[in-house]
Amino acid sequence: MVDLYNVETYNADTGFKVGYLNELERMLEKVLPYAMLKSKPNLESRIRTLKKDWVIFYDMLNGKDNSGLGWDEHGQMVVVEDAVWNSYIS
């Protein structure tokens, strides 16, 4: 499967160009013909959620008050002691 990043028509330095959701919808239709995923609202909603989650994750590792938070490359997850986590989420 070709990803949109490698499709020059929709690739831009700052993200994807206009029309990428429609192309993504067509690509998904080929591999998941009965899923009936539509660019609006399904894909737009999921992309918004992923962006929001990414900001939380990025701030967790790179933002202020991140002392004690780390990344486990092998497990591909954030690692932290319980006391530090409880302080972070409060």
ChimeraX attribute file (.defattr): number of C-alpha atoms within 10 A of each C-alpha:
attribute: neighborCount
match mode: 1-to-1
recipient: residues
	/A:1	7
	/A:2	7
	/A:3	8
	/A:4	16
	/A:5	13
	/A:6	9
	/A:7	12
	/A:8	10
	/A:9	14
	/A:10	16
	/A:11	15
	/A:12	12
	/A:13	6
	/A:14	6
	/A:15	10
	/A:16	15
	/A:17	13
	/A:18	12
	/A:19	11
	/A:20	18
	/A:21	18
	/A:22	14
	/A:23	16
	/A:24	16
	/A:25	18
	/A:26	16
	/A:27	16
	/A:28	17
	/A:29	15
	/A:30	10
	/A:31	10
	/A:32	12
	/A:33	11
	/A:34	9
	/A:35	9
	/A:36	11
	/A:37	16
	/A:38	16
	/A:39	18
	/A:40	11
	/A:41	9
	/A:42	12
	/A:43	16
	/A:44	13
	/A:45	11
	/A:46	12
	/A:47	11
	/A:48	11
	/A:49	11
	/A:50	12
	/A:51	11
	/A:52	11
	/A:53	12
	/A:54	12
	/A:55	11
	/A:56	13
	/A:57	13
	/A:58	10
	/A:59	13
	/A:60	17
	/A:61	16
	/A:62	13
	/A:63	12
	/A:64	8
	/A:65	12
	/A:66	15
	/A:67	13
	/A:68	13
	/A:69	16
	/A:70	15
	/A:71	12
	/A:72	10
	/A:73	9
	/A:74	6
	/A:75	8
	/A:76	8
	/A:77	10
	/A:78	13
	/A:79	14
	/A:80	17
	/A:81	10
	/A:82	9
	/A:83	9
	/A:84	13
	/A:85	14
	/A:86	10
	/A:87	9
	/A:88	15
	/A:89	6
	/A:90	5
